Every structure is written in structure tokens, then in C-alpha cells.
Amino acid sequence: MSNESTNSTFDVLVAGGGMIGSAVALGLSRQGWKVGLVESASAESLRTEPAPATDVEGFEPRVSALSRASEKLLAELGVWQKVAQWRHCRYREMTVWDGDGTAGIHFDASELHARDLGTIVENRHIVHGLFDALAESDVTVFDGQQVAGWRRGEGLTLEDGRNLNADLVVAADGGWSRLRGWAGLPTREWDYNQQAIVCTVRTEQPHAFTAWQRFSPTGPLAFLPLLNEQGDDHVCSIVWSQDTIEARRLMALDDADFLRELNEAIEFRLGEVQAVSRRYAFPLRQRHAKDYVADGLVLVGDAAHTIHPLAGQGANLGYGDVRVLLEELERARNLGQSPGDSLVLGRFQRRRKGENLTMMAAMESFKQLFGRDELPIRWLRNTGMRWFDQLPPVKNRIAAAAMGLVD
């Protein structure tokens, strides 16, 4: 990681040092590009060793269900080996059911001849591993800095007045991307009028290395398995997406009343939920940029697309962007092309836009299907779930695609 004061001109500048942006910066540097990374937090704070988790309060509320493809990408960057030294939980099965019916779907890694379906990791562990790797790379990190402006051909302006130039700027600055706005890239978006409540809970029974998800008309509830440093398998991260009014009511409850309602919602599948950490609530919004590229700029991750968390695919879509961008810029380097070449960026957009839209459309269909309470709709979706669960080739093909095991 180079000293920030020594460079002002780069091949590529990445704005945003989260899980996606820092992976882009690290990967491009490994290819030989001269890379700068701008991040508002201090690099030192992002490299702080994660604290042990002795109870439910020790876990970060935000976790990601990484697919095998995302794990492979991080391994290729030399990061996964570090992340895997800290607490994480591979899950081998997934159980999904309709709270207003009797049908369900069960996925099992053994049916795919795989060791697991994916891995639950706290987001901060991933960022920590990436910044550890960045510290040993040639990436110039401008930490503790916000991007104050961007204009085509004029580079990035930092809040301290410095101007940074690059052939390509990668916008990895999140769902409310300022760079996307400055570039004039419009989005299609709508508010779900829902909030996702996230926290960590302790359950009476072990989670059995299974991800549990119950659908209801007001939103899905997911229990994602966790392990602490002692290997305790009675801890889960929950994501409870509810209509905004209902979410606010749940957030206002004391812990005892919240646990009572949570136990009813999960139908005591893991026995009694016994303890809950501090709760957080995040508004849910679907967003997709109509174009991912402008002259000398490309959007990745949440800057390009945000998705409902019901299938936990947000981080995996972002890492799909990273993988394709790295492939296209490596190809450009081998051909002697500029990283900001419109043909290079056009290939990236064509490869990613269709895949992202397909996943987003599928999640929106699930959201609408399970949000309907009419009797014919309930009968139809329960019949469909039973049919789907009894067709292992179809079910396993879809599971393998979600894991990144097939193209």
C-alpha cells in the first residue's frame, strides 16, 4: 500500500473501499495497473483485528452469505485464506417454507456433491482481510477522504482539495452513489416500503449448519447460521424484512416482547430463541442503473444495483461484477488498451447487466408471489413449492447456479 502523497495520476481510481471496491483495487493492482483507492474510513481502523464473540453482542449485525464463486474470487486474490482464520460458518443445507401453507423446499449440499452451499461471514471480516492484503500491495490508498467531485476528463476531487486523475474511475460508493449522480446515469428504482431488521440471536437448539427462511405476506424471515471462536452452533444472524409500519412496531418492543414475536414467526424451528443482540433496521429499496458505464467511469456493486435481501445475493452479485471487470481489464492490458476504453467497458456492461437483471427479476417475482395472501395464490405457490422440491434435477441445477458452480 503506497503512501498517498506520492501519486496523483493513475490508470484506475476506485471510489469506495468496502467489500467490493477494495477487491477491485487489489485485483487490478495484481494485474500491473497503477491503482488508487479512496475510502472515507481510516485504513488502520479497517485493519483492526475482529474482537472475539463470546455472546450475541460480539457479532457484527451485517453478514453476507458468500457463494462458492465469491469465495473462489477472494481466494484468488489471496484474501480468503485470511478471512477463513476468523469466525465464519459454512452451511450445508437450506430450508425454505411458506408460513401460510404447508409446503417447503429443502436444499442439501450432499445432493450437489459439494461440501457446502455457501459461507456466512461478517462483512467486517471480509473488509479486514482485503485491507490486510492492500497493505502489502502497490495500491495507493487515500483513506479518511471523501470524494468531493468528478467530471469527465478531470478526474476525482477529494474533500481536501486534491485532484486525482485516471483513465478509469470505478464507482464502488454504494447504493446512494454520488459518482453515479455526477455522471448522470439514471436508475430504475422503487421503495419496497419495508425495512430489514438485523441482529444476532441465541437459539435453544443448534442451527444444524442450515439456513432457515420463512415467508409471510408481510415479508421473509431468515436465520443464518454462525459460529463463534469456540465453535458454538447455537448462534444465528437474522434478517427479518417487514412492512415499514410493522418493522417500526417490532423495533419499538423491548427484548422480551421482541423474542416472543420472533419465536412465533420462526415457528420454534430451533427451539426457543433465548437471547437477542442490539437490533438495527434498514430501509429496503430496489435500484438498478440503466447503464453501468459513462466516459471513463464504471459502476460496480450497489452503485449499479441493489436487491431485496430475501435470497442473500447482494454481495454475490457485487463479486460477480468484480470478477468480470478484472477479466475485461486483464484482457485490455494484454491487448494494449486503456482501462477506460469504451469497448472495454461495453463488454463489461453486456456481460453483467443481463445476469444482474435476471437475478433481480427472480427475486422480485418471489417477493410478489409470497406477498400475496389470496387463497388461490396461496394454493398455487404451495403446490408449486411441493412440485419444485420433488424435482431434484431442477432444484439442484438452480442451487448450483446460485452457488456459482455453473455458468
N, C-alpha and C positions, 0 to 999 in steps of 0.2 A: 504494500500500500504506500504510494508515493506521497511526499509532502505536498500539501495543497497549494502552497505558494509558488511552486516551481513551474506550473503549466497553465496555459490559458487557451491553447489550441489543441483540439483532439480530433481523432477520427469519429468517435462516438461519445456523446454525453448521455448519461442516464439520469433522469429526474425521478427520485423516489427510491429509497434503499430498503424497501420491505422485502418480503419473501420472493417477489417476482423480479423487481428491479435489480436487487443485488445479485441474483442468479444470472441475469442478462449481462451485467457488468463483468462478473467473474468469467463467464463463458467466453465473452468476446475478447477479454484480455488474454485468455489462454490461446486464442487463435492468432494473437500477434497484433491486434488493433490497439491503438493508443486510446485508452478509455478513461473518462472522468465520471464520477458518481456524486450526485448532490443529494444529501439527506438532512432533514431538519433536526433529527436527534443526534446526540454525540456518539461517535463510533465506539468510544470507551464504554458508554452505558449499554450499547447493544452487544458488547462482548462480555458483559458481566456474567459470571457463572450462575446458572439457574440454581435457585435455592431448593433444598430438599423439600419434598412434600410429605409431611407426617400426618396431615389431616386434609379435609376437603378444601381448606383455605389455601393450601400450598400450591394448588394448580392454577395455571392461567385459565381464565374463562374461555378464551378463544383458542379453539383447536381446529386442526384440519384432518380430514380422512384422506390421506395420500394414497393414490392408486399405485400399482406396481410400476406403471410407466413414469410417474412423478418421482418415485423412489429411485428408479434407474437413472433418471436425469441427474438427480442430486449426487448419486454415486459416481457418475461420470465426471462431475465437477469436483470430486474429492471431498464432498461435504457430508454425504450420508454417513460415512464412517464415523464422523464426529458426532452427528446428531444421535446416532444409534447408541452412543455411550451413555446418553442420558435417558430418562424415563420415556418410554413410548409403549404402545400396546398394539400388537398385531391382532387383528380379528379374523377369525376363521369362518364365522357364519353370520348371516343376517336374517332377521325375522321381521316381516312387514305384515301388518294386518289392519283391517277396517274396523274401527271402533263401533260402527253402527251396523255391523254384519257379523258373519261367522267365517268368512274366508280369509286366507292369508297366503303369503309367499315366503318360502324358505330357500335361502342360498347357502351353499356349503362349498368351501374351497376344495374339499376332497373330491367333489364331483368334477372339478376342473383340473384335477391332478396338480393342484397348486398348494403351497404351504399356507397361504392366507389370501384373504380378499383385499387387504389393504392394511394401513397402519395409522393409528390415531396418534398425532403428535401435537404438542402445544406449539403454537405459532412462534413464540419467542425462542424456542429451542432451534427452530429452523433458521431464523434470522441470526441467532448467535453463531451457529455453525458456519453460515455464509460469511459473516464478518470476521470470524477467525481466519477463514481462507483468504478473504480480501486483504487482511493484514500481511499476508505472505505473498501477495500478488503485486503486479505493476499498476493496478488501478489507482488513480488519484482520487481520493475521497475528500469532498468538500462537506464536512459534517457540521452540524449546528447552523445550517444555512437553508433558508427558503429561496425558491426561485421567484424572483420579483417580476420577470417579464420574458417574453420570447417573441421575436419577429423573424419572418422568413429571411434567411441570408444574414441575419445579425446575431445569431446565437442566443445564449441564455444570459440574463442579467440576474445576479444574486442580490439579496437584500442589502448586502454591504456595499453595493455599487460595482462590484467586479463584473466584467463581461467575459464570458467563455464562448469560444467558437468551436464548431464541429460540423463535419459533413452530415452527420445524422444525430438527431435528438430522439431518444426513446422516452416516451411519456409513460412512466410507471407510477404515477402520482395519485392513483386511487379513483374511486367512483365519481368523486366531485372534481375530477381533473381540471386544473386551471389551464394546463397546456392544451388540452382538447378545446377548451373555450377560446383561448387565444388563437388557435389555428382555425377556428370557425368550422369545426367538424360537428355537424348536428347529430343528435341522438333520437332514437325512438325509445320512449320510456313511460312508465306509469307506476303509480303508487299502489301497492297491494292493500293499503290500509291495514297492515299487520305489523306487529313487532315480534322480534325473536328474543325470547328470554333465555339467557345463557347462564349457567352456573355449574358447580360440581356437587355431586351428591354421594352419600354412602348408602349402600343397599344391604339389606339383611342377607340376601343370598349372593353368591358370586355371579359375575356377569357372564361367565362361561365363554369369554372371548367372542362374544356375539354382539352385534349392533342391533338394537331393538327400535322399531319405529311403528307408532300407532297413528293412523289417520282419523281425523274427525272433521265435521263440517266447518269448524272454526279454525282449523289448522293442524299440522302434524306435530307430534312429539317424538323426539329421538333421544335414546340413551346410547351414548358412545363409550365403549369400554376403555378404562385407563388402568395403569399400573403405577404404583409409587416405587421408590427405591427399594423397598422391602418386598416387592412383588405382590402387594395386597390387591386382590382381584375383586374387591367389593366397592370400587370407586368408578363412577361414570361421569362423563360430561354430558349435560343435557342441552338440547336446543328445542325450545317449546315455542313454536310460531303460532300466534293467536291474533284474532282481530284486535285492532288497536284498543278499543274500549275494554275488551276482556283482558288484554295484556296489562293495561293500566290497573285494572282491579286486582289482578294477581300480584302485580308488583307492590301494591299497597298493603298486602296481607303481611302479618307477622310470620315468622318462620314456621310456627306450629300449624297455622291455618294453611300456609302455602304447601307444606308437606302433606297435609290431609288431602288437598285437592290434587296434588301431584300423584299421590298413591292411587287415587281413584282414576286419574287419567291414564296411568300406565297399567291399570288393572292388576296391580300387585304381581306383575310378571317376575319380579326379582325379590319377592317377599316385600317387607315394609321398607320404604325409603326412610332412613333413620336420621340423616343429617344433611344440611344444605349449606353451601357457602354463600357469600355475598352474591346477590343477583344483579345482572345487567340486562338492559333492554335496548335493542337496536331496531330502528325502523327498516322495513323491507321495501325495496324498490327494484323493479326490473328495468334494465337500461342496456341499450346496445347502440354503439356508434354506427351510423350509416356507412361511414368509411373509416378505415383504420389508419390511413396514411394521408399526409399532406406533403408539400415540398420540403424534404429534409426532416420529416418527423413521422414517427410511427407510434401507435398506441398499443399497449400490451396490458394483460391482466384486467383489473377492474376499471381501468381508464377506458378500455374498449368494450367491456361487457360486465354486468353484474347479474346474478341469477338468484332465484329463490333457494334458500339453503336446504330444501326438503331432501335432496339427494346428496348433499355434501360435495358437489362437483366444482365449486368456485375456484379453489386452489388448483385443482387438476386442469381446468380449462386454462388458467394462467400459465401453468407449466407447459401446457401444450403450445401456447404462444411462444414461450421461451425456446422450446425445442426447435420449432420451425424457424424462428428468427435466427438462431445460431446456425442452423443448416444453410439458410439462404445467404447469410453474410460470410460463412466459410466458403461457399461456392463463389460469391462475388470476389472474395480475396484471391482465390485461386485463378479467377479469370481477369484479375486486374481491374475490377470495377469498384467504383466508390460505394461506400455503405449506404449513402443517401440516394443512389441511382434509382430513378422511378421504376425501372424494370425490375430491380431487385425487390423494392418494396411492394410492387404489384404482385409479384409471385407470392410473397408472404401473405398478403391480403387474400388472394384467391385460395390459398391452402387452408387458412384459418377461418375465414368468415363462414363458409358453409358448415364446417364441423361445429363451430360455436352456435350457429343458428339452429342446427339440428338438435343439439342438447337443450338449448333454451326452449325450443318449441315443445320438446318432450316433457320438460319439467312444468311448463305452463299447462300442458294438457292434463298432467297428473293433478296439478293444483286445482284446475277447474273441475275435474272429474270427482275428486274427493271433497270438494267444497259444496257439492250439491246434495240436498237432503231428501229430494223427492223419492218416493218408494220405487218407481220404475228405474231410476238412476241407481239407487242402492242395489236393487236386484241385479241390474246389468253389470255393475262393477264387481260385485261378489261372485257372480257367475264367471266373469272374465278372469278374476284372480284365481279361482279354482282351476279353470281351464289352463291358464298360464303355468300354474305350479305343477300341473300334471304333464307338462311337455318339457322334459329336461333338456333336449337339444336346443329348443328355442330359448328357454330360460338361461341356460349356461352360455349360449352364444352372446346374449345381451350382457350377462355378468362379465364375460371375458372382455367384451368391448369396453365396458366401464372401467375395468382394471387396466386397460391399455395392453392387453395380451394379444389383441388382433387389431388390424388396421381398419 
